[in-house]
């Protein structure tokens, strides 16, 4: 994904729109526990700031994964905003990204934005109930009826005391 900025060099504040479609494998945005299905759409604008070029836009992708709690296949539409500044020959300690000539390369920016925005665990919904530890039923579909009470081991001595008292 290359943006040619030759026409922006003419004036401060001038901007041009851009729009790209790519695949996750083309930008190396792959992981072992999820994948991006279909095209990844990138839209935005490039603005001449006088000292550099501000690239801002939105990345839209569809993530496919298996829920870590209930093991159901899930699909999630994602939208991630980004904004970065590019400068010709930017120094490593500079806060801007570097570029060469009159072309801005967006592959690394899109990949890094997508991967950094992914949560550490893949959950189908915030209130996912997961699987029953006894029978393995998906608790999101209803209660299975199993006895899942696990007493606190720190209170085991009290439980023994209550049992002896009832005998």
PyMOL commands that place a pseudoatom at each C-alpha (Angstrom):
pseudoatom trace, name=CA, resn=UNK, resi=1, chain=A, elem=C, hetatm=0, pos=[0.000, 0.000, 0.000]
pseudoatom trace, name=CA, resn=UNK, resi=2, chain=A, elem=C, hetatm=0, pos=[1.797, 3.056, -1.293]
pseudoatom trace, name=CA, resn=UNK, resi=3, chain=A, elem=C, hetatm=0, pos=[0.589, 6.653, -1.199]
pseudoatom trace, name=CA, resn=UNK, resi=4, chain=A, elem=C, hetatm=0, pos=[2.195, 8.997, -3.734]
pseudoatom trace, name=CA, resn=UNK, resi=5, chain=A, elem=C, hetatm=0, pos=[2.429, 12.467, -2.217]
pseudoatom trace, name=CA, resn=UNK, resi=6, chain=A, elem=C, hetatm=0, pos=[4.030, 14.445, -5.048]
pseudoatom trace, name=CA, resn=UNK, resi=7, chain=A, elem=C, hetatm=0, pos=[0.938, 16.634, -5.461]
pseudoatom trace, name=CA, resn=UNK, resi=8, chain=A, elem=C, hetatm=0, pos=[0.885, 17.405, -1.696]
pseudoatom trace, name=CA, resn=UNK, resi=9, chain=A, elem=C, hetatm=0, pos=[4.337, 18.971, -1.745]
pseudoatom trace, name=CA, resn=UNK, resi=10, chain=A, elem=C, hetatm=0, pos=[2.877, 22.061, -3.403]
pseudoatom trace, name=CA, resn=UNK, resi=11, chain=A, elem=C, hetatm=0, pos=[0.998, 23.487, -0.451]
pseudoatom trace, name=CA, resn=UNK, resi=12, chain=A, elem=C, hetatm=0, pos=[0.630, 23.551, 3.298]
pseudoatom trace, name=CA, resn=UNK, resi=13, chain=A, elem=C, hetatm=0, pos=[-2.676, 22.082, 4.493]
pseudoatom trace, name=CA, resn=UNK, resi=14, chain=A, elem=C, hetatm=0, pos=[-3.389, 20.335, 1.220]
pseudoatom trace, name=CA, resn=UNK, resi=15, chain=A, elem=C, hetatm=0, pos=[-4.774, 16.813, 1.608]
pseudoatom trace, name=CA, resn=UNK, resi=16, chain=A, elem=C, hetatm=0, pos=[-5.548, 13.819, -0.550]
pseudoatom trace, name=CA, resn=UNK, resi=17, chain=A, elem=C, hetatm=0, pos=[-7.779, 10.853, 0.243]
pseudoatom trace, name=CA, resn=UNK, resi=18, chain=A, elem=C, hetatm=0, pos=[-6.693, 7.234, -0.108]
pseudoatom trace, name=CA, resn=UNK, resi=19, chain=A, elem=C, hetatm=0, pos=[-8.384, 3.856, -0.057]
pseudoatom trace, name=CA, resn=UNK, resi=20, chain=A, elem=C, hetatm=0, pos=[-6.822, 0.386, -0.171]
pseudoatom trace, name=CA, resn=UNK, resi=21, chain=A, elem=C, hetatm=0, pos=[-7.928, -3.201, 0.140]
pseudoatom trace, name=CA, resn=UNK, resi=22, chain=A, elem=C, hetatm=0, pos=[-5.472, -5.910, 1.148]
pseudoatom trace, name=CA, resn=UNK, resi=23, chain=A, elem=C, hetatm=0, pos=[-5.348, -9.383, 2.670]
pseudoatom trace, name=CA, resn=UNK, resi=24, chain=A, elem=C, hetatm=0, pos=[-3.916, -10.282, 6.076]
pseudoatom trace, name=CA, resn=UNK, resi=25, chain=A, elem=C, hetatm=0, pos=[-1.288, -12.538, 4.510]
pseudoatom trace, name=CA, resn=UNK, resi=26, chain=A, elem=C, hetatm=0, pos=[-0.074, -9.718, 2.235]
pseudoatom trace, name=CA, resn=UNK, resi=27, chain=A, elem=C, hetatm=0, pos=[0.848, -7.535, 5.220]
pseudoatom trace, name=CA, resn=UNK, resi=28, chain=A, elem=C, hetatm=0, pos=[1.879, -10.423, 7.522]
pseudoatom trace, name=CA, resn=UNK, resi=29, chain=A, elem=C, hetatm=0, pos=[-1.000, -9.818, 9.977]
pseudoatom trace, name=CA, resn=UNK, resi=30, chain=A, elem=C, hetatm=0, pos=[-1.393, -13.444, 10.990]
pseudoatom trace, name=CA, resn=UNK, resi=31, chain=A, elem=C, hetatm=0, pos=[-1.593, -15.185, 14.359]
pseudoatom trace, name=CA, resn=UNK, resi=32, chain=A, elem=C, hetatm=0, pos=[-1.988, -18.731, 15.632]
pseudoatom trace, name=CA, resn=UNK, resi=33, chain=A, elem=C, hetatm=0, pos=[-5.240, -18.206, 17.559]
pseudoatom trace, name=CA, resn=UNK, resi=34, chain=A, elem=C, hetatm=0, pos=[-7.219, -15.981, 15.155]
pseudoatom trace, name=CA, resn=UNK, resi=35, chain=A, elem=C, hetatm=0, pos=[-7.330, -14.869, 11.532]
pseudoatom trace, name=CA, resn=UNK, resi=36, chain=A, elem=C, hetatm=0, pos=[-8.685, -12.010, 9.482]
pseudoatom trace, name=CA, resn=UNK, resi=37, chain=A, elem=C, hetatm=0, pos=[-11.234, -13.174, 6.930]
pseudoatom trace, name=CA, resn=UNK, resi=38, chain=A, elem=C, hetatm=0, pos=[-11.933, -11.398, 3.670]
pseudoatom trace, name=CA, resn=UNK, resi=39, chain=A, elem=C, hetatm=0, pos=[-10.407, -8.106, 2.669]
pseudoatom trace, name=CA, resn=UNK, resi=40, chain=A, elem=C, hetatm=0, pos=[-8.897, -5.596, 5.067]
pseudoatom trace, name=CA, resn=UNK, resi=41, chain=A, elem=C, hetatm=0, pos=[-10.092, -2.134, 4.056]
pseudoatom trace, name=CA, resn=UNK, resi=42, chain=A, elem=C, hetatm=0, pos=[-7.983, 0.956, 4.746]
pseudoatom trace, name=CA, resn=UNK, resi=43, chain=A, elem=C, hetatm=0, pos=[-9.340, 4.461, 4.083]
pseudoatom trace, name=CA, resn=UNK, resi=44, chain=A, elem=C, hetatm=0, pos=[-8.143, 7.895, 5.114]
pseudoatom trace, name=CA, resn=UNK, resi=45, chain=A, elem=C, hetatm=0, pos=[-6.380, 11.094, 4.140]
pseudoatom trace, name=CA, resn=UNK, resi=46, chain=A, elem=C, hetatm=0, pos=[-2.827, 12.414, 3.922]
pseudoatom trace, name=CA, resn=UNK, resi=47, chain=A, elem=C, hetatm=0, pos=[-2.299, 16.061, 4.903]
pseudoatom trace, name=CA, resn=UNK, resi=48, chain=A, elem=C, hetatm=0, pos=[0.770, 18.250, 4.316]
pseudoatom trace, name=CA, resn=UNK, resi=49, chain=A, elem=C, hetatm=0, pos=[1.556, 19.796, 7.733]
pseudoatom trace, name=CA, resn=UNK, resi=50, chain=A, elem=C, hetatm=0, pos=[4.533, 21.790, 6.526]
pseudoatom trace, name=CA, resn=UNK, resi=51, chain=A, elem=C, hetatm=0, pos=[7.009, 19.741, 8.567]
pseudoatom trace, name=CA, resn=UNK, resi=52, chain=A, elem=C, hetatm=0, pos=[5.739, 16.346, 7.445]
pseudoatom trace, name=CA, resn=UNK, resi=53, chain=A, elem=C, hetatm=0, pos=[2.698, 14.421, 6.294]
pseudoatom trace, name=CA, resn=UNK, resi=54, chain=A, elem=C, hetatm=0, pos=[-0.091, 13.368, 8.653]
pseudoatom trace, name=CA, resn=UNK, resi=55, chain=A, elem=C, hetatm=0, pos=[-1.695, 10.076, 7.646]
pseudoatom trace, name=CA, resn=UNK, resi=56, chain=A, elem=C, hetatm=0, pos=[-5.027, 9.423, 9.370]
pseudoatom trace, name=CA, resn=UNK, resi=57, chain=A, elem=C, hetatm=0, pos=[-7.722, 6.899, 8.673]
pseudoatom trace, name=CA, resn=UNK, resi=58, chain=A, elem=C, hetatm=0, pos=[-9.625, 3.767, 9.614]
pseudoatom trace, name=CA, resn=UNK, resi=59, chain=A, elem=C, hetatm=0, pos=[-8.891, 0.059, 9.195]
pseudoatom trace, name=CA, resn=UNK, resi=60, chain=A, elem=C, hetatm=0, pos=[-11.878, -2.287, 8.847]
pseudoatom trace, name=CA, resn=UNK, resi=61, chain=A, elem=C, hetatm=0, pos=[-11.437, -6.035, 9.151]
pseudoatom trace, name=CA, resn=UNK, resi=62, chain=A, elem=C, hetatm=0, pos=[-13.350, -9.169, 10.100]
pseudoatom trace, name=CA, resn=UNK, resi=63, chain=A, elem=C, hetatm=0, pos=[-11.705, -11.340, 12.748]
pseudoatom trace, name=CA, resn=UNK, resi=64, chain=A, elem=C, hetatm=0, pos=[-12.484, -15.044, 13.030]
pseudoatom trace, name=CA, resn=UNK, resi=65, chain=A, elem=C, hetatm=0, pos=[-11.556, -16.951, 16.196]
pseudoatom trace, name=CA, resn=UNK, resi=66, chain=A, elem=C, hetatm=0, pos=[-12.583, -19.634, 18.674]
pseudoatom trace, name=CA, resn=UNK, resi=67, chain=A, elem=C, hetatm=0, pos=[-13.826, -18.270, 22.010]
pseudoatom trace, name=CA, resn=UNK, resi=68, chain=A, elem=C, hetatm=0, pos=[-11.396, -19.086, 24.825]
pseudoatom trace, name=CA, resn=UNK, resi=69, chain=A, elem=C, hetatm=0, pos=[-14.251, -19.748, 27.285]
pseudoatom trace, name=CA, resn=UNK, resi=70, chain=A, elem=C, hetatm=0, pos=[-16.989, -21.568, 25.377]
pseudoatom trace, name=CA, resn=UNK, resi=71, chain=A, elem=C, hetatm=0, pos=[-15.025, -22.879, 22.351]
pseudoatom trace, name=CA, resn=UNK, resi=72, chain=A, elem=C, hetatm=0, pos=[-17.633, -21.552, 19.864]
pseudoatom trace, name=CA, resn=UNK, resi=73, chain=A, elem=C, hetatm=0, pos=[-16.544, -20.274, 16.430]
pseudoatom trace, name=CA, resn=UNK, resi=74, chain=A, elem=C, hetatm=0, pos=[-16.914, -16.484, 16.374]
pseudoatom trace, name=CA, resn=UNK, resi=75, chain=A, elem=C, hetatm=0, pos=[-16.731, -13.686, 13.841]
pseudoatom trace, name=CA, resn=UNK, resi=76, chain=A, elem=C, hetatm=0, pos=[-16.221, -10.068, 14.862]
pseudoatom trace, name=CA, resn=UNK, resi=77, chain=A, elem=C, hetatm=0, pos=[-16.220, -6.926, 12.708]
pseudoatom trace, name=CA, resn=UNK, resi=78, chain=A, elem=C, hetatm=0, pos=[-13.462, -4.572, 13.826]
pseudoatom trace, name=CA, resn=UNK, resi=79, chain=A, elem=C, hetatm=0, pos=[-12.737, -0.914, 13.137]
pseudoatom trace, name=CA, resn=UNK, resi=80, chain=A, elem=C, hetatm=0, pos=[-9.479, 0.731, 14.223]
pseudoatom trace, name=CA, resn=UNK, resi=81, chain=A, elem=C, hetatm=0, pos=[-8.565, 4.390, 13.775]
pseudoatom trace, name=CA, resn=UNK, resi=82, chain=A, elem=C, hetatm=0, pos=[-4.973, 5.474, 13.228]
pseudoatom trace, name=CA, resn=UNK, resi=83, chain=A, elem=C, hetatm=0, pos=[-3.010, 8.711, 12.826]
pseudoatom trace, name=CA, resn=UNK, resi=84, chain=A, elem=C, hetatm=0, pos=[0.731, 8.946, 12.219]
pseudoatom trace, name=CA, resn=UNK, resi=85, chain=A, elem=C, hetatm=0, pos=[3.192, 11.575, 11.014]
pseudoatom trace, name=CA, resn=UNK, resi=86, chain=A, elem=C, hetatm=0, pos=[5.728, 10.784, 8.292]
pseudoatom trace, name=CA, resn=UNK, resi=87, chain=A, elem=C, hetatm=0, pos=[8.839, 12.834, 7.487]
pseudoatom trace, name=CA, resn=UNK, resi=88, chain=A, elem=C, hetatm=0, pos=[11.527, 12.404, 4.862]
pseudoatom trace, name=CA, resn=UNK, resi=89, chain=A, elem=C, hetatm=0, pos=[14.665, 10.981, 6.491]
pseudoatom trace, name=CA, resn=UNK, resi=90, chain=A, elem=C, hetatm=0, pos=[13.289, 11.116, 10.046]
pseudoatom trace, name=CA, resn=UNK, resi=91, chain=A, elem=C, hetatm=0, pos=[15.882, 10.284, 12.705]
pseudoatom trace, name=CA, resn=UNK, resi=92, chain=A, elem=C, hetatm=0, pos=[15.295, 7.174, 14.876]
pseudoatom trace, name=CA, resn=UNK, resi=93, chain=A, elem=C, hetatm=0, pos=[14.759, 9.320, 18.000]
pseudoatom trace, name=CA, resn=UNK, resi=94, chain=A, elem=C, hetatm=0, pos=[12.248, 11.497, 16.129]
pseudoatom trace, name=CA, resn=UNK, resi=95, chain=A, elem=C, hetatm=0, pos=[8.547, 10.911, 16.883]
pseudoatom trace, name=CA, resn=UNK, resi=96, chain=A, elem=C, hetatm=0, pos=[7.734, 10.670, 13.184]
pseudoatom trace, name=CA, resn=UNK, resi=97, chain=A, elem=C, hetatm=0, pos=[7.935, 7.717, 10.811]
pseudoatom trace, name=CA, resn=UNK, resi=98, chain=A, elem=C, hetatm=0, pos=[10.456, 7.904, 8.015]
pseudoatom trace, name=CA, resn=UNK, resi=99, chain=A, elem=C, hetatm=0, pos=[9.698, 7.873, 4.313]
pseudoatom trace, name=CA, resn=UNK, resi=100, chain=A, elem=C, hetatm=0, pos=[11.752, 7.886, 1.152]
pseudoatom trace, name=CA, resn=UNK, resi=101, chain=A, elem=C, hetatm=0, pos=[11.132, 10.070, -1.865]
pseudoatom trace, name=CA, resn=UNK, resi=102, chain=A, elem=C, hetatm=0, pos=[7.515, 10.952, -2.540]
pseudoatom trace, name=CA, resn=UNK, resi=103, chain=A, elem=C, hetatm=0, pos=[5.973, 7.656, -1.403]
pseudoatom trace, name=CA, resn=UNK, resi=104, chain=A, elem=C, hetatm=0, pos=[4.539, 6.676, 1.976]
pseudoatom trace, name=CA, resn=UNK, resi=105, chain=A, elem=C, hetatm=0, pos=[4.422, 2.932, 2.661]
pseudoatom trace, name=CA, resn=UNK, resi=106, chain=A, elem=C, hetatm=0, pos=[1.482, 1.873, 4.887]
pseudoatom trace, name=CA, resn=UNK, resi=107, chain=A, elem=C, hetatm=0, pos=[1.919, -1.918, 5.179]
pseudoatom trace, name=CA, resn=UNK, resi=108, chain=A, elem=C, hetatm=0, pos=[3.780, -1.816, 8.514]
pseudoatom trace, name=CA, resn=UNK, resi=109, chain=A, elem=C, hetatm=0, pos=[1.440, 0.817, 9.973]
pseudoatom trace, name=CA, resn=UNK, resi=110, chain=A, elem=C, hetatm=0, pos=[-1.683, -1.192, 9.097]
pseudoatom trace, name=CA, resn=UNK, resi=111, chain=A, elem=C, hetatm=0, pos=[-0.195, -4.474, 10.360]
pseudoatom trace, name=CA, resn=UNK, resi=112, chain=A, elem=C, hetatm=0, pos=[1.004, -2.952, 13.640]
pseudoatom trace, name=CA, resn=UNK, resi=113, chain=A, elem=C, hetatm=0, pos=[-2.316, -1.185, 14.256]
pseudoatom trace, name=CA, resn=UNK, resi=114, chain=A, elem=C, hetatm=0, pos=[-4.310, -4.370, 13.642]
pseudoatom trace, name=CA, resn=UNK, resi=115, chain=A, elem=C, hetatm=0, pos=[-2.134, -6.631, 15.772]
pseudoatom trace, name=CA, resn=UNK, resi=116, chain=A, elem=C, hetatm=0, pos=[-1.723, -4.171, 18.659]
pseudoatom trace, name=CA, resn=UNK, resi=117, chain=A, elem=C, hetatm=0, pos=[-5.499, -3.709, 18.885]
pseudoatom trace, name=CA, resn=UNK, resi=118, chain=A, elem=C, hetatm=0, pos=[-6.205, -7.406, 19.491]
pseudoatom trace, name=CA, resn=UNK, resi=119, chain=A, elem=C, hetatm=0, pos=[-7.101, -8.427, 23.059]
pseudoatom trace, name=CA, resn=UNK, resi=120, chain=A, elem=C, hetatm=0, pos=[-4.997, -10.974, 24.916]
pseudoatom trace, name=CA, resn=UNK, resi=121, chain=A, elem=C, hetatm=0, pos=[-7.896, -13.411, 25.118]
pseudoatom trace, name=CA, resn=UNK, resi=122, chain=A, elem=C, hetatm=0, pos=[-10.500, -14.115, 22.462]
pseudoatom trace, name=CA, resn=UNK, resi=123, chain=A, elem=C, hetatm=0, pos=[-13.924, -13.939, 24.099]
pseudoatom trace, name=CA, resn=UNK, resi=124, chain=A, elem=C, hetatm=0, pos=[-17.183, -14.127, 22.103]
pseudoatom trace, name=CA, resn=UNK, resi=125, chain=A, elem=C, hetatm=0, pos=[-18.962, -11.632, 24.393]
pseudoatom trace, name=CA, resn=UNK, resi=126, chain=A, elem=C, hetatm=0, pos=[-18.062, -9.954, 27.705]
pseudoatom trace, name=CA, resn=UNK, resi=127, chain=A, elem=C, hetatm=0, pos=[-20.517, -12.068, 29.711]
pseudoatom trace, name=CA, resn=UNK, resi=128, chain=A, elem=C, hetatm=0, pos=[-19.593, -15.438, 28.167]
pseudoatom trace, name=CA, resn=UNK, resi=129, chain=A, elem=C, hetatm=0, pos=[-20.312, -18.162, 30.759]
pseudoatom trace, name=CA, resn=UNK, resi=130, chain=A, elem=C, hetatm=0, pos=[-17.938, -20.734, 29.275]
pseudoatom trace, name=CA, resn=UNK, resi=131, chain=A, elem=C, hetatm=0, pos=[-18.198, -24.500, 29.669]
pseudoatom trace, name=CA, resn=UNK, resi=132, chain=A, elem=C, hetatm=0, pos=[-19.421, -26.566, 32.616]
pseudoatom trace, name=CA, resn=UNK, resi=133, chain=A, elem=C, hetatm=0, pos=[-16.353, -28.037, 34.368]
pseudoatom trace, name=CA, resn=UNK, resi=134, chain=A, elem=C, hetatm=0, pos=[-18.318, -31.225, 35.125]
pseudoatom trace, name=CA, resn=UNK, resi=135, chain=A, elem=C, hetatm=0, pos=[-20.034, -32.177, 31.851]
pseudoatom trace, name=CA, resn=UNK, resi=136, chain=A, elem=C, hetatm=0, pos=[-18.547, -29.709, 29.323]
pseudoatom trace, name=CA, resn=UNK, resi=137, chain=A, elem=C, hetatm=0, pos=[-21.879, -28.180, 28.227]
pseudoatom trace, name=CA, resn=UNK, resi=138, chain=A, elem=C, hetatm=0, pos=[-21.870, -24.636, 26.877]
pseudoatom trace, name=CA, resn=UNK, resi=139, chain=A, elem=C, hetatm=0, pos=[-23.444, -22.586, 29.694]
pseudoatom trace, name=CA, resn=UNK, resi=140, chain=A, elem=C, hetatm=0, pos=[-24.403, -19.794, 27.264]
pseudoatom trace, name=CA, resn=UNK, resi=141, chain=A, elem=C, hetatm=0, pos=[-27.136, -22.100, 25.909]
pseudoatom trace, name=CA, resn=UNK, resi=142, chain=A, elem=C, hetatm=0, pos=[-28.610, -22.784, 29.370]
pseudoatom trace, name=CA, resn=UNK, resi=143, chain=A, elem=C, hetatm=0, pos=[-27.824, -24.392, 32.691]
pseudoatom trace, name=CA, resn=UNK, resi=144, chain=A, elem=C, hetatm=0, pos=[-26.882, -28.075, 32.464]
pseudoatom trace, name=CA, resn=UNK, resi=145, chain=A, elem=C, hetatm=0, pos=[-28.014, -28.965, 35.988]
pseudoatom trace, name=CA, resn=UNK, resi=146, chain=A, elem=C, hetatm=0, pos=[-24.630, -30.207, 37.231]
pseudoatom trace, name=CA, resn=UNK, resi=147, chain=A, elem=C, hetatm=0, pos=[-23.503, -29.487, 40.788]
pseudoatom trace, name=CA, resn=UNK, resi=148, chain=A, elem=C, hetatm=0, pos=[-20.558, -27.131, 40.259]
pseudoatom trace, name=CA, resn=UNK, resi=149, chain=A, elem=C, hetatm=0, pos=[-20.069, -25.917, 43.843]
pseudoatom trace, name=CA, resn=UNK, resi=150, chain=A, elem=C, hetatm=0, pos=[-16.420, -26.077, 44.840]
pseudoatom trace, name=CA, resn=UNK, resi=151, chain=A, elem=C, hetatm=0, pos=[-15.835, -25.267, 48.529]
pseudoatom trace, name=CA, resn=UNK, resi=152, chain=A, elem=C, hetatm=0, pos=[-13.059, -22.887, 49.451]
pseudoatom trace, name=CA, resn=UNK, resi=153, chain=A, elem=C, hetatm=0, pos=[-10.160, -25.077, 50.696]
pseudoatom trace, name=CA, resn=UNK, resi=154, chain=A, elem=C, hetatm=0, pos=[-9.334, -22.456, 53.332]
pseudoatom trace, name=CA, resn=UNK, resi=155, chain=A, elem=C, hetatm=0, pos=[-12.702, -23.156, 54.937]
pseudoatom trace, name=CA, resn=UNK, resi=156, chain=A, elem=C, hetatm=0, pos=[-12.485, -26.972, 54.767]
pseudoatom trace, name=CA, resn=UNK, resi=157, chain=A, elem=C, hetatm=0, pos=[-11.918, -27.243, 58.543]
pseudoatom trace, name=CA, resn=UNK, resi=158, chain=A, elem=C, hetatm=0, pos=[-15.162, -25.346, 59.178]
pseudoatom trace, name=CA, resn=UNK, resi=159, chain=A, elem=C, hetatm=0, pos=[-17.045, -27.649, 56.807]
pseudoatom trace, name=CA, resn=UNK, resi=160, chain=A, elem=C, hetatm=0, pos=[-15.726, -30.655, 58.736]
pseudoatom trace, name=CA, resn=UNK, resi=161, chain=A, elem=C, hetatm=0, pos=[-16.828, -28.998, 61.983]
pseudoatom trace, name=CA, resn=UNK, resi=162, chain=A, elem=C, hetatm=0, pos=[-20.366, -28.421, 60.629]
pseudoatom trace, name=CA, resn=UNK, resi=163, chain=A, elem=C, hetatm=0, pos=[-20.586, -32.019, 59.399]
pseudoatom trace, name=CA, resn=UNK, resi=164, chain=A, elem=C, hetatm=0, pos=[-19.497, -33.419, 62.796]
pseudoatom trace, name=CA, resn=UNK, resi=165, chain=A, elem=C, hetatm=0, pos=[-21.946, -31.139, 64.613]
pseudoatom trace, name=CA, resn=UNK, resi=166, chain=A, elem=C, hetatm=0, pos=[-24.886, -32.440, 62.532]
pseudoatom trace, name=CA, resn=UNK, resi=167, chain=A, elem=C, hetatm=0, pos=[-24.089, -36.105, 63.250]
for i in range(1, 167): cmd.bond("trace and resi %d" % i, "trace and resi %d" % (i + 1))
show_as sticks, trace
zoom trace
